[in-house]
């Protein structure tokens, strides 16, 4: 059964290909490949729709680095997603340094019905009903719609002795602001250079000492990075280049 509630710390790092090549053999002593990673590619793909208001109030609040922020997204692990394919409707919150994520598993058809007019599936478990209530309330308070499509390829590893420790490497991050559907093929504008990788360390407490030492030895330091936040800033910059008068409207 897919996990529906998460609470953890997340640290992010921007790496080059050479840094990843050096780091992976070192961490493989303590981490193993996620079983969802394809054996031949050692990665899987993720496809997301991020929701926001017409004025981009959700992401504008987020990029100001507030103590509390939240965002809604619809995620699939298949592209294009069919009506009966499984998708995840998620609300992700960050309170201080703690990330909390609550999600429901729906078919793509059920998710579209819920997002369009908040039609619930015919039968849901108690925990799904609780999270749907929370999502329903969010949609009542925030007038959001699909705003950005973001997809990427991910290599994921988890701790051999502590499965709550996860390290992921994302590449080929593609974004777009048109054709905002998960049942459309994957395409978009690259968010990073082909040589860059976004590494995330996700854990329930402090980063293990062995991993902290490895990062220090290789000169790898955390950064502030949000895929949707970076996409939004790139979109604003591009819009201002095309139309400087639009700056005040964004």
C-alpha positions as CSV (number, residue, x, y, z in Angstrom):
1,X,0.0,0.0,0.0
2,X,1.3,3.5,-0.9
3,X,2.2,5.6,2.1
4,X,-0.2,8.5,2.5
5,X,1.3,10.7,5.2
6,X,4.9,11.8,5.4
7,X,6.8,14.1,7.9
8,X,10.5,14.6,7.5
9,X,13.4,17.0,6.9
10,X,14.5,17.6,3.4
11,X,17.9,19.1,2.3
12,X,18.7,20.0,-1.3
13,X,22.0,20.2,-3.1
14,X,22.9,21.1,-6.7
15,X,25.6,18.9,-8.1
16,X,27.5,18.4,-11.3
17,X,27.8,15.0,-13.1
18,X,31.4,14.5,-11.8
19,X,30.3,15.1,-8.2
20,X,27.5,12.5,-8.6
21,X,29.9,10.0,-10.1
22,X,32.2,10.4,-7.1
23,X,29.4,10.4,-4.5
24,X,27.4,7.4,-5.6
25,X,30.1,4.7,-5.0
26,X,30.8,6.2,-1.6
27,X,27.1,6.2,-0.4
28,X,26.4,2.7,-1.9
29,X,28.0,1.2,1.2
30,X,25.1,2.6,3.3
31,X,22.3,2.9,0.7
32,X,20.6,0.7,-1.8
33,X,18.7,1.4,-5.0
34,X,15.0,1.9,-4.7
35,X,13.2,-1.1,-6.2
36,X,11.2,1.2,-8.4
37,X,14.3,2.3,-10.3
38,X,14.5,0.5,-13.6
39,X,17.4,-1.9,-13.6
40,X,18.7,-0.9,-17.0
41,X,18.3,2.9,-16.4
42,X,18.6,2.9,-12.6
43,X,15.9,5.6,-12.5
44,X,12.2,6.3,-12.9
45,X,10.2,9.3,-14.2
46,X,7.8,11.6,-12.3
47,X,5.2,13.9,-13.8
48,X,3.6,16.7,-11.9
49,X,1.0,19.4,-12.2
50,X,1.4,22.3,-9.8
51,X,-1.7,24.4,-8.9
52,X,-1.7,28.1,-8.3
53,X,-4.0,31.2,-8.5
54,X,-4.2,33.5,-11.5
55,X,-1.8,35.9,-9.6
56,X,0.6,33.1,-8.7
57,X,0.0,33.9,-5.0
58,X,1.0,30.4,-3.8
59,X,4.5,30.4,-5.4
60,X,5.1,34.1,-4.7
61,X,4.5,33.4,-1.0
62,X,6.8,30.3,-1.2
63,X,9.8,32.0,-2.8
64,X,9.8,34.6,0.0
65,X,10.9,31.7,2.3
66,X,8.1,32.0,4.9
67,X,8.0,30.0,8.1
68,X,4.9,28.2,6.8
69,X,3.9,27.4,3.2
70,X,1.9,24.8,1.3
71,X,1.2,23.8,-2.2
72,X,-1.0,21.4,-4.1
73,X,0.1,19.1,-6.9
74,X,-1.1,16.1,-8.9
75,X,1.6,13.5,-9.5
76,X,1.8,10.5,-11.9
77,X,4.5,7.9,-12.5
78,X,3.2,7.2,-16.1
79,X,3.1,9.4,-19.1
80,X,0.7,10.0,-20.7
81,X,-1.6,9.0,-17.9
82,X,-4.7,7.0,-18.8
83,X,-8.1,7.5,-17.2
84,X,-7.6,4.5,-14.9
85,X,-3.9,5.0,-14.1
86,X,-3.1,5.6,-10.5
87,X,-2.2,9.2,-9.6
88,X,-1.4,11.0,-6.3
89,X,-3.1,14.2,-5.3
90,X,-0.9,15.8,-2.7
91,X,-0.8,18.7,-0.4
92,X,2.8,19.5,0.8
93,X,3.4,21.8,3.7
94,X,6.7,23.1,5.1
95,X,6.6,24.4,8.7
96,X,10.0,25.7,9.8
97,X,12.4,23.0,8.6
98,X,9.9,20.2,8.7
99,X,8.1,19.0,5.5
100,X,4.7,17.3,5.9
101,X,3.0,15.7,2.9
102,X,-0.5,14.2,2.8
103,X,-1.8,12.5,-0.3
104,X,-4.5,10.3,-1.7
105,X,-4.3,7.7,-4.3
106,X,-6.9,8.0,-7.1
107,X,-7.4,7.1,-10.6
108,X,-6.7,9.9,-13.0
109,X,-10.4,10.0,-13.8
110,X,-11.3,10.3,-10.1
111,X,-8.6,13.0,-9.6
112,X,-9.9,15.1,-12.5
113,X,-13.5,14.8,-11.2
114,X,-12.4,15.9,-7.7
115,X,-10.4,18.9,-8.9
116,X,-13.1,20.0,-11.3
117,X,-16.1,20.0,-9.0
118,X,-14.9,18.2,-5.9
119,X,-16.7,14.9,-6.7
120,X,-15.5,12.2,-4.3
121,X,-14.9,8.6,-5.4
122,X,-17.7,6.2,-4.6
123,X,-15.8,4.4,-1.8
124,X,-12.9,5.6,0.3
125,X,-11.1,4.5,3.4
126,X,-11.2,6.6,6.6
127,X,-7.7,8.0,6.1
128,X,-8.4,8.8,2.5
129,X,-11.7,10.6,3.5
130,X,-9.7,12.6,6.1
131,X,-7.2,13.8,3.5
132,X,-9.9,14.4,0.9
133,X,-11.6,16.7,3.5
134,X,-8.3,18.6,3.9
135,X,-7.9,18.9,0.1
136,X,-11.5,19.9,-0.3
137,X,-11.0,22.7,2.2
138,X,-7.9,23.9,0.5
139,X,-9.7,24.1,-2.9
140,X,-12.5,26.1,-1.2
141,X,-10.1,28.6,0.3
142,X,-7.7,28.9,-2.7
143,X,-8.9,29.5,-6.2
144,X,-6.2,27.4,-7.9
145,X,-5.9,25.7,-11.2
146,X,-3.1,23.9,-13.0
147,X,-0.3,26.3,-13.6
148,X,2.9,24.5,-14.3
149,X,3.9,21.0,-15.6
150,X,7.2,19.7,-14.2
151,X,8.7,16.3,-15.0
152,X,12.0,14.7,-14.3
153,X,14.0,11.5,-14.1
154,X,15.0,10.3,-10.6
155,X,17.5,7.9,-9.2
156,X,16.5,7.0,-5.6
157,X,18.3,5.2,-2.8
158,X,17.3,4.4,0.7
159,X,19.1,3.3,3.8
160,X,20.1,-0.3,4.2
161,X,19.5,-0.1,8.0
162,X,17.2,2.9,8.1
163,X,14.6,2.9,5.3
164,X,13.4,6.4,6.4
165,X,16.6,7.8,5.0
166,X,16.3,8.6,1.2
167,X,18.7,10.2,-1.2
168,X,17.4,11.1,-4.6
169,X,19.1,12.5,-7.7
170,X,16.9,14.3,-10.3
171,X,17.9,15.1,-13.8
172,X,16.3,16.2,-17.1
173,X,13.8,18.5,-15.3
174,X,11.4,19.8,-17.9
175,X,8.7,22.5,-17.4
176,X,5.9,24.1,-19.3
177,X,2.9,26.4,-18.8
178,X,0.8,25.2,-21.7
179,X,-1.0,21.9,-22.3
180,X,-1.3,21.4,-18.5
181,X,-2.5,17.8,-18.5
182,X,-1.0,14.5,-17.3
183,X,-2.6,12.7,-20.2
184,X,-0.5,14.7,-22.6
185,X,3.0,13.5,-23.6
186,X,6.1,14.7,-21.8
187,X,7.9,17.7,-23.1
188,X,9.0,21.1,-21.9
189,X,11.9,23.5,-21.3
190,X,14.9,22.3,-19.4
191,X,15.1,23.8,-15.9
192,X,18.8,22.9,-15.3
193,X,21.8,22.4,-17.6
194,X,22.3,18.8,-18.8
195,X,25.2,18.4,-16.5
196,X,23.4,19.4,-13.3
197,X,21.6,17.1,-10.9
198,X,19.4,18.0,-8.0
199,X,20.2,15.9,-4.9
200,X,17.7,15.7,-2.0
201,X,18.3,14.1,1.3
202,X,15.1,13.1,3.1
203,X,15.3,11.9,6.7
204,X,13.2,11.8,9.9
205,X,15.9,13.5,11.9
206,X,19.4,14.7,11.5
207,X,21.5,13.7,8.5
208,X,23.7,10.7,9.5
209,X,27.2,11.5,10.5
210,X,28.7,9.3,7.8
211,X,26.8,11.2,5.1
212,X,27.6,14.6,6.6
213,X,31.3,13.6,6.5
214,X,31.1,12.5,2.9
215,X,29.5,15.7,1.8
216,X,32.1,17.8,3.6
217,X,34.9,15.8,2.1
218,X,33.6,16.3,-1.4
219,X,32.8,20.0,-0.8
220,X,29.0,19.6,-1.3
221,X,26.9,22.1,0.5
222,X,23.1,22.5,0.8
223,X,21.2,25.1,-1.2
224,X,17.7,26.5,-1.3
225,X,15.9,25.0,-4.3
226,X,12.3,24.5,-5.3
227,X,11.5,23.1,-8.8
228,X,8.3,25.1,-9.0
229,X,10.0,28.1,-7.4
230,X,12.8,28.0,-9.9
231,X,10.4,27.5,-12.8
232,X,8.3,30.5,-11.6
233,X,11.4,32.8,-11.4
234,X,12.5,31.7,-14.9
235,X,9.0,32.4,-16.2
236,X,8.9,35.9,-14.6
237,X,12.4,36.7,-16.1
238,X,11.3,35.5,-19.6
239,X,8.0,37.4,-19.4
240,X,9.8,40.6,-18.4
241,X,12.2,40.2,-21.3
242,X,9.3,39.9,-23.7
243,X,7.2,42.6,-22.1
244,X,8.9,44.9,-19.5
245,X,5.6,46.6,-18.7
246,X,4.3,43.2,-17.4
247,X,6.7,43.3,-14.5
248,X,4.2,44.9,-12.1
249,X,1.5,42.5,-13.1
250,X,3.3,39.3,-12.2
